[in-house]
Amino acid sequence: MEKKPNDIDDMMDRIREAILPYPKAVLFELYERGYRTSFEQLLACMISIRTRDETTLVTALELFARARTPTEILALPVGDIDKLIRASSFHENKAIQMKKIAQKVLEDYGGEVPCDAEMILGFPGIGLKCANLILGIACKIPRVSADVHVHRITNRWGYVESTNPEKTSELLEAKLPKRYWIEINSLLVPFGKHICTGTMPKCSTCPVLIYCRQVGVTTHR
């Protein structure tokens, strides 16, 4: 098949339609359900680390039923937080980190997570992916959050060339139109889980195959 040059507007439109049958990326789903503060988004992103979206959603909702604010988290013993998020990977460390973050947010930032990348990255357990998601979803500050799906897919397209998600974020922010910086994560997470999968991607039914260079794809469905 002769490939067309990347038309990112058409690609985003096609993917937006293709993912309609599938569950939303978890932090965007939680936002739609009313969990919109930067602190709630931070807790949910912590839970999501090395944890499946399906588990993250249920676990975050269980935690939020008990505690949604720094004051409420700080009032819970670490053991109680640990029990609430036990389905998440590394839950013991995450429970300890949540308490530390809640205390810092109350003491240093008046009870609200600041919409500042450097400060968010200073919290224990928070990396660039989570920081950019929090800034984008809760704060409406355009940042590209390149998780494994965004990293894999945009490199597979040949849209960027990078060996790690952090570099992919940087390259996308240099190339991708800013209007897509937040949305690309919400689109490519379900697209990557259900269509452009890590192994045996569904290239035969992919809506953007005409644009994709299929970099690194050796077998597909």
N, C-alpha and C positions, 0 to 999 in steps of 0.2 A: 504493500500500500504506500502510495506517495504521500508524504507528510506535509501538512500545511505549516507555515510559521505560526508560532504561538499567538493566539488571539485571546488574551486573558479575559476580556469581557464575555465573549461567547463561551469560553470554558467555564467560567463561574456560573453563567446562566444554565448551562447544561448540567453541571454538577448539582446546582441548587434544586433542579427538578428531579434528578436521579435519586437523591437521598430522601425525598419526601416519605417513602414508606418506612424509613428506619428511625430508631431512637436518636434524639439529639445528643450532641456532646454534653457531658454531664454538667459542667459549670454553667453552660448556657441554659440547660433544662432547669437547673436550680434557680437561676435568675428569673426565668419565666414564671416559676412557682412563687416568687416573692422574696427569695433569699438574695438580696441585692447589695448589701453593704460590703465594703471592702474586707471587713473582718470575717463575715460569713463566707465570702468567696475564698479568702485565705485558708480558713479551716477546711473547706471542701477540697481545695487544691492539695492541701497536705494529706488528706485522706486518700486522694487519688493516686499519689505517688506509688508506683509499682502495684497498683490495684486496678482491677477491671472496672469500667464505667458502671456496669450493672451493680456491682458491689458498692462502689462509691456512692451512688445515688441513695441506696437503701441506708447505708451507714451514716451518711451526712444527715438524712432526714431523722434518723434515730437520735443523733447527737443534738440536732436543732430542736427536737421536741423537748429536750431538757435544758439546753443552753445555746443562745445565739449571740450573746454579747460578751465582751471581755469580763464584765462584772460577774455574769452568770458562770462563765468558764472558771474564773478564779475561785468561785464559791464551791466548785466540785472538787472532791479529792482526786488525785491523779488516778487512783484505782478505779474510780467511777468512770472517768473519761476513757480509761483503757478498756473497760467492759463495753462501753457504748460503741467504741470504734474497733473492737476486737477482730472484725472481719477484714479489716485493712491490714496490708503488709506492714511490718515494723511498728505495730500499734503501740507497743510499750514506749518506744522513743518518741513517737508522735504525741502521745498523751503528755509526756514531760515537756516537750517543746511547746505544745499548746498552752500549758499553764505559764511557761516563761514568757511567751509572746503576749498573752493576756495581761500579765503583770506589767510588762514594758509599755504596752499600749495605754494602759490606765495611768501609769506613772509619768510617762514621757510625752504622750500624744493626746491627752485629754479624753481617752476612751475610743478614739477612732484611728484606724489604720491610715496613715498618711498616703496620699496619692503621689508618692515619690519613689522612683525606682531604687535609688540608692538606699533609702531607709527600709524599704520592703526587703531588699536583698540582705539587709543586715539581720533579719530575723532568723533564728536557727531553723534549719530544715527547708528554707525557701531558696530555690534556684531561679534561674532566668525564665524558664518556662512558666512557672507559677507567677512570678512577678509580672510578666507581660500579660498573662491572663487576667490577673487582678486589676491591673491598670486599664486593660481594654474593656473588660466586662463591667466592673463596678465603677471605675472612674471615667470611662469613656475617653481615655487617652489612647490614641492609636499606637499600638505596638504589635509586632508580629510574634506570636507564641508558636515556635516550631517544636512540636512534640515529635514522636517517632513517625507518625503518619504524615505530617506536613513535611518533615525532612525527607522521608522516603519518596513521597509522591512527587514533590517538586524537582527532586534530583532525577527521578525516573522520567519525568517529562523532558528533562534536559533544559529546564527553565533556569536552574542554578546548578552549580557543581561544587559540592561540599562534602566533607567527611564526617561532620558532626552537626547536631541540631543548632548549637549556638552560632556557628558560622552560617548556617542556613538562615537563621533569623536575620543576621546582619546583611546577607546578600539579598534577601527578599525585601528588606526595608530600603535597600538601594535601588531595587528594580520594580517591585510590585506597586501598582497605584495605591495611594494611601487609603482610598476608600475601601480597600479589601484587607487592610492590615489586621483588623479585629476579626472580620468574618471568615478569613481563610481557615482559621482553626475550627470554627463551627462547621464548615463545609467538608474539610478534608479528614476530620476524625471519623464521621460515619462513612464517608466515601472510602477511606482506607480500611475500615473494619469490614465492609460488606462488598466492595467492588474491587478497588485497587489494593488487594490484600498483599501482605508481605511475601507469601509464597503462593504460587499458582493464581496470580491475579486474573480477574474475569475480563481479559482483553477483548474477547469476542463480542461482549455486550457493553463495552465501555463507551460512554457517551463522548469522551474526548480522545478516542484512539487516533483520530485523524491528525491530532496535534502532538500526540505523545511519541517521544523518541524511543521509549521502552528501554531506557538505559539499564543494563544489568538484568533484564528479564530474559531468562533462558527457557522457561516453560510457563505456559499459561493455559487458562481454560477459555 
